[in-house]
Amino acid sequence: MVTIRTTADELLADARAHSGSVRSVSLSTLVGKTGGRAGVRRPIVGGGRQVELRTSEEIEAIRSAALVARAAVDAALRSAIIGTRPETLAAIVAGVVAAARAESALQVLPFDALDGGERPFPAACCVAVNERLIHAVPTDRPLQDGDVVTVDVAVRLGGWCADVADCVIVGRGDGRSVSMVQGCREMMEAAVAMIAPGVRWSRVASAMQSIAEVRSLGIVTKYAGHGVGRSLHEAPVAPCGLDEAFMERGDFTLLPDMVLSIEPTVVARPDGLRTIDGRGFALGCELIADPDGWTMCTGSGHPGCSVERTVLVTRQGCEVLDEEPKSVSAAVLGRYGAVPAVSN
């Protein structure tokens, strides 16, 4: 059962208090060498799935891709003002990625369309606006005051991938949208603060889920964070909430040199509407397919948003690879204090 505290501040304080804490765990029983590239350790964690632990050279290669993705996201969101078209934001991302001699992973790697086929995504990135939330194809509709915009960029550089997303409110926005964006950032902050070797992912997901409950936010459960490396989506699956299947077959222990993309994705809900059931599992938000064949929209029509970071599990805790190398958990905590609202 998930314990619900009364305020998001209390949850964040608890996450900070446990930052860097490590449960007793014998890494020798979890880490084994099963062949493959020299220096790559492949432990069996979470339902028997193979999860690679990265070498220092591989980590630096993923960091390079992550920094390109971060630069592209930031450049696009600086232009997310009233009157700008989402397709223009995607063009900005394409320019930044090309200038870095990188590639959009969405366009060069197999990507699942809603019809079940695999083909390149039709843009350099996903640009989610309001209820157009998952794998959103950029449109030509000009942004309006109060729109919630998420830009999600996946980059491949030198054969290594990274995944980064961030969100803003165009203009002023209303209180519910501001609370949603702030809540999503608090979920990310709590996750980064808690990640450390020996910690079970269910603890991290539970903390994020509790913040969503306090903020009256619905959790998207059909899409989740994931491992990242040679491929954009690798094991393990790292959700921002709990469900029965994950607890039975998917939970895993964090180990040094794991690289994950963490991605809390939430939807605004009316106050008082429960987001967690009586067993402590997230009540996933309904999603409906858009006719474009890619975009998944919120069934309620309410806006949603997401934040995504590519992170490394270190010996001491967590490092965010899409920030400069000096960035570690303690530095990241100060980054998420304010909700970025872009105005014209």
C-alpha positions as CSV (number, residue, x, y, z in Angstrom):
1,M,0.0,0.0,0.0
2,V,1.3,3.5,-0.9
3,T,1.4,5.9,2.0
4,I,-0.1,9.3,0.9
5,R,1.4,12.3,2.7
6,T,-0.3,15.6,2.9
7,T,2.0,17.8,0.8
8,A,4.4,17.5,-2.1
9,D,7.0,19.4,-0.1
10,E,7.0,16.6,2.5
11,L,7.5,13.9,-0.1
12,L,10.4,15.9,-1.6
13,A,12.0,16.4,1.7
14,D,11.8,12.6,2.3
15,A,13.4,11.9,-1.1
16,R,16.2,14.4,-0.3
17,A,16.8,12.7,3.0
18,H,17.3,9.3,1.3
19,S,19.4,10.7,-1.5
20,G,22.4,8.4,-2.0
21,S,21.3,5.8,0.5
22,V,22.2,2.3,-0.4
23,R,20.5,-0.9,0.8
24,S,22.7,-3.9,1.6
25,V,23.1,-5.8,-1.7
26,S,25.7,-8.2,-3.0
27,L,26.6,-7.0,-6.4
28,S,28.5,-10.2,-7.1
29,T,25.2,-12.1,-7.0
30,L,23.6,-9.7,-9.5
31,V,26.4,-8.9,-11.9
32,G,27.6,-11.6,-14.3
33,K,29.7,-11.6,-17.5
34,T,27.8,-13.3,-20.3
35,G,30.0,-12.5,-23.3
36,G,29.5,-9.8,-25.8
37,R,31.7,-6.7,-26.0
38,A,34.7,-6.7,-23.7
39,G,34.1,-4.7,-20.5
40,V,30.3,-4.8,-20.7
41,R,28.7,-6.6,-17.7
42,R,25.2,-7.9,-18.2
43,P,23.3,-8.6,-15.0
44,I,20.0,-10.4,-15.0
45,V,17.5,-8.1,-13.3
46,G,13.8,-7.5,-13.4
47,G,12.0,-10.5,-14.8
48,G,15.1,-12.1,-16.2
49,R,15.7,-9.4,-18.7
50,Q,19.3,-8.6,-19.6
51,V,20.3,-5.1,-18.6
52,E,23.8,-3.9,-19.6
53,L,26.1,-2.0,-17.3
54,R,28.1,0.5,-19.3
55,T,31.8,1.1,-19.4
56,S,33.2,4.6,-18.9
57,E,33.8,5.0,-22.6
58,E,30.2,4.0,-23.4
59,I,28.9,6.4,-20.7
60,E,30.7,9.3,-22.2
61,A,29.3,8.4,-25.7
62,I,25.8,8.4,-24.3
63,R,26.5,11.7,-22.5
64,S,27.5,13.3,-25.8
65,A,24.2,12.2,-27.3
66,A,22.3,13.4,-24.3
67,L,23.9,16.9,-24.4
68,V,22.9,17.3,-28.0
69,A,19.3,16.3,-27.2
70,R,19.3,18.7,-24.3
71,A,20.5,21.6,-26.5
72,A,17.9,20.8,-29.1
73,V,15.1,20.7,-26.5
74,D,16.2,24.0,-24.9
75,A,16.4,25.7,-28.3
76,A,13.0,24.6,-29.3
77,L,11.3,25.6,-26.0
78,R,12.9,29.0,-26.1
79,S,10.8,29.5,-29.3
80,A,7.6,28.1,-27.8
81,I,5.8,31.4,-27.7
82,I,2.3,32.5,-28.8
83,G,2.0,32.2,-32.6
84,T,4.8,29.7,-33.1
85,R,3.8,26.5,-34.9
86,P,4.8,23.1,-33.4
87,E,6.3,22.1,-36.8
88,T,8.6,25.1,-36.5
89,L,9.8,23.8,-33.1
90,A,10.6,20.4,-34.8
91,A,12.5,22.2,-37.5
92,I,14.6,24.0,-34.8
93,V,15.4,20.6,-33.2
94,A,16.4,19.2,-36.6
95,G,18.8,22.0,-37.2
96,V,20.5,21.7,-33.8
97,V,20.8,17.9,-34.2
98,A,22.2,18.2,-37.7
99,A,24.7,20.9,-36.6
100,A,26.1,18.5,-34.0
101,R,26.5,15.8,-36.7
102,A,24.0,13.6,-34.9
103,E,20.7,12.0,-36.0
104,S,17.2,11.9,-34.8
105,A,16.8,8.4,-33.4
106,L,13.1,8.6,-34.2
107,Q,13.9,8.9,-37.9
108,V,16.8,6.4,-38.2
109,L,15.7,3.6,-35.8
110,P,12.5,1.4,-36.0
111,F,9.7,3.2,-34.3
112,D,6.3,1.7,-33.6
113,A,3.3,3.3,-35.3
114,L,-0.3,2.9,-34.0
115,D,-1.1,0.4,-36.8
116,G,1.6,-2.0,-35.4
117,G,4.1,-1.3,-38.1
118,E,7.6,0.0,-37.7
119,R,8.7,3.0,-39.8
120,P,10.5,6.3,-39.3
121,F,8.7,9.0,-37.3
122,P,7.5,11.8,-39.6
123,A,9.4,14.6,-37.7
124,A,12.7,15.2,-36.0
125,C,11.0,15.1,-32.6
126,C,7.7,14.8,-30.8
127,V,5.9,18.1,-29.9
128,A,3.1,17.4,-27.5
129,V,0.5,20.2,-27.1
130,N,-2.2,19.9,-24.4
131,E,-4.1,16.7,-24.9
132,R,-1.9,15.5,-27.8
133,L,0.5,13.8,-25.4
134,I,2.3,10.7,-26.5
135,H,4.4,10.4,-29.8
136,A,2.8,13.6,-30.9
137,V,3.4,14.6,-34.5
138,P,4.1,18.3,-34.7
139,T,1.2,20.2,-36.3
140,D,0.8,23.6,-38.0
141,R,-1.6,25.0,-35.4
142,P,-0.1,28.2,-33.9
143,L,0.5,28.0,-30.2
144,Q,-1.9,29.9,-28.0
145,D,-1.8,31.5,-24.6
146,G,-2.0,28.8,-21.9
147,D,-0.9,25.8,-24.1
148,V,1.2,23.2,-22.4
149,V,4.0,22.1,-24.7
150,T,6.4,19.2,-24.3
151,V,9.3,18.7,-26.7
152,D,10.7,15.2,-26.7
153,V,14.0,14.6,-28.5
154,A,15.8,11.3,-29.1
155,V,19.3,11.5,-30.5
156,R,21.7,9.0,-31.9
157,L,25.4,10.1,-32.0
158,G,28.2,7.7,-32.9
159,G,25.9,4.7,-32.6
160,W,24.7,5.7,-29.0
161,C,21.3,7.0,-28.1
162,A,19.8,9.4,-25.5
163,D,16.3,10.6,-24.8
164,V,15.4,14.0,-23.3
165,A,12.1,15.9,-22.9
166,D,11.0,19.1,-21.2
167,C,7.8,21.2,-21.0
168,V,6.7,24.8,-20.8
169,I,3.5,26.8,-20.5
170,V,3.0,29.3,-23.3
171,G,2.1,32.7,-21.9
172,R,0.5,32.7,-18.5
173,G,-1.5,29.5,-18.2
174,D,-4.0,28.7,-15.5
175,G,-3.4,27.4,-12.0
176,R,-4.2,23.8,-12.9
177,S,-1.6,23.7,-15.7
178,V,1.0,25.4,-13.6
179,S,0.4,22.8,-10.8
180,M,0.6,20.0,-13.3
181,V,4.0,21.1,-14.7
182,Q,5.3,21.7,-11.3
183,G,4.1,18.3,-10.1
184,C,5.8,16.6,-13.0
185,R,9.1,18.3,-12.2
186,E,8.7,17.3,-8.5
187,M,8.3,13.7,-9.6
188,M,11.6,13.9,-11.6
189,E,13.3,15.6,-8.7
190,A,12.3,12.9,-6.3
191,A,13.5,10.2,-8.7
192,V,16.9,11.7,-9.2
193,A,17.3,12.2,-5.4
194,M,16.5,8.6,-4.7
195,I,18.4,6.8,-7.4
196,A,21.4,4.9,-5.9
197,P,22.9,1.4,-6.1
198,G,20.8,-1.2,-4.3
199,V,17.5,0.7,-4.5
200,R,14.6,-1.1,-6.0
201,W,12.9,0.8,-8.8
202,S,9.5,0.2,-7.1
203,R,10.6,2.6,-4.3
204,V,11.4,5.3,-6.9
205,A,8.2,4.8,-8.7
206,S,6.2,4.8,-5.5
207,A,7.6,8.2,-4.6
208,M,6.7,9.7,-8.0
209,Q,3.3,8.2,-7.8
210,S,2.7,9.7,-4.3
211,I,3.5,13.1,-5.6
212,A,1.1,12.7,-8.5
213,E,-1.6,11.7,-6.0
214,V,-1.0,14.8,-3.9
215,R,-1.1,17.0,-7.0
216,S,-4.3,15.3,-8.4
217,L,-2.4,14.2,-11.5
218,G,-3.3,11.2,-13.6
219,I,-0.3,8.9,-14.4
220,V,0.2,7.5,-17.9
221,T,1.0,3.9,-17.3
222,K,1.1,2.5,-20.9
223,Y,4.3,4.4,-21.6
224,A,7.3,4.5,-19.3
225,G,10.9,5.3,-18.8
226,H,13.5,2.7,-20.1
227,G,17.0,1.7,-20.5
228,V,18.9,3.4,-23.3
229,G,22.2,2.7,-25.1
230,R,22.8,1.3,-28.5
231,S,19.0,1.2,-29.0
232,L,16.6,4.0,-27.9
233,H,14.4,1.6,-25.9
234,E,16.2,-1.1,-23.9
235,A,15.5,-3.0,-20.7
236,P,14.6,-2.4,-18.0
237,V,11.2,-0.7,-18.1
238,A,11.2,2.1,-15.5
239,P,7.6,3.4,-14.9
240,C,6.6,6.5,-12.9
241,G,3.9,4.6,-11.1
242,L,3.1,1.1,-9.8
243,D,1.0,-1.6,-11.3
244,E,0.5,-5.3,-10.5
245,A,2.3,-6.6,-13.5
246,F,5.4,-4.5,-12.8
247,M,5.5,-5.5,-9.1
248,E,5.2,-9.2,-10.0
249,R,7.6,-9.4,-13.0
250,G,9.2,-6.1,-13.7
251,D,10.8,-4.7,-10.6
252,F,14.6,-4.4,-10.6
253,T,17.5,-3.3,-8.4
254,L,19.6,-0.2,-9.5
255,L,23.2,-1.0,-10.0
256,P,26.2,1.2,-10.8
257,D,26.7,2.0,-14.5
258,M,23.1,1.5,-15.4
259,V,21.9,4.2,-17.8
260,L,18.1,5.0,-17.8
261,S,15.8,7.5,-19.4
262,I,13.4,8.5,-16.6
263,E,10.1,9.9,-17.9
264,P,7.2,10.9,-15.6
265,T,4.2,11.6,-17.8
266,V,1.1,13.0,-16.2
267,V,-2.4,14.4,-17.0
268,A,-4.3,17.2,-15.2
269,R,-7.3,15.9,-13.3
270,P,-10.1,17.6,-11.3
271,D,-9.3,17.8,-7.6
272,G,-10.7,14.9,-5.6
273,L,-10.6,12.4,-8.5
274,R,-8.5,9.4,-7.3
275,T,-5.4,8.4,-9.2
276,I,-4.4,5.4,-7.1
277,D,-6.6,2.4,-6.4
278,G,-7.2,0.7,-3.0
279,R,-4.2,-1.6,-3.5
280,G,-1.8,1.3,-4.1
281,F,-1.6,0.9,-7.9
282,A,-1.9,3.8,-10.3
283,L,-5.1,4.2,-12.2
284,G,-3.7,4.7,-15.7
285,C,-5.1,7.5,-17.8
286,E,-7.1,6.6,-20.8
287,L,-5.4,7.4,-24.1
288,I,-7.0,7.5,-27.6
289,A,-5.4,7.3,-31.0
290,D,-5.3,10.3,-33.2
291,P,-6.1,9.8,-36.9
292,D,-2.5,10.8,-37.9
293,G,-1.5,7.2,-37.0
294,W,1.1,8.2,-34.4
295,T,-0.2,10.5,-31.7
296,M,-1.9,9.3,-28.5
297,C,-4.3,11.8,-26.9
298,T,-5.7,12.0,-23.4
299,G,-9.2,10.4,-23.4
300,S,-10.4,13.1,-21.0
301,G,-9.3,15.9,-23.2
302,H,-7.3,17.4,-20.3
303,P,-3.8,18.6,-21.0
304,G,-0.7,16.5,-20.0
305,C,3.0,16.9,-20.0
306,S,6.2,15.0,-19.4
307,V,9.8,15.5,-18.4
308,E,12.6,13.1,-19.4
309,R,16.2,12.8,-18.3
310,T,18.9,10.4,-19.3
311,V,20.6,9.4,-16.1
312,L,23.5,7.3,-14.9
313,V,23.5,5.3,-11.7
314,T,26.8,6.1,-10.0
315,R,28.5,4.5,-7.0
316,Q,27.3,7.5,-4.9
317,G,23.9,8.1,-6.4
318,C,22.8,9.5,-9.7
319,E,24.2,11.7,-12.4
320,V,22.1,13.5,-15.1
321,L,23.9,12.9,-18.4
322,D,22.0,15.6,-20.3
323,E,23.5,18.2,-18.0
324,E,27.1,19.3,-17.9
325,P,29.4,16.7,-16.3
326,K,29.6,18.6,-13.0
327,S,25.9,17.9,-12.5
328,V,25.1,15.3,-9.9
329,S,22.0,14.7,-7.7
330,A,22.6,17.6,-5.3
331,A,23.0,20.1,-8.1
332,V,19.9,18.8,-10.0
333,L,17.7,19.3,-6.9
334,G,18.2,23.1,-7.3
335,R,17.3,23.0,-11.0
336,Y,13.6,22.1,-10.6
337,G,12.5,24.8,-8.3
338,A,10.6,27.0,-10.7
339,V,8.1,26.2,-13.4
340,P,9.4,27.5,-16.8
341,A,6.6,29.5,-18.3
342,V,7.4,31.0,-21.7
343,S,5.7,34.3,-22.5
344,N,5.5,36.3,-25.6
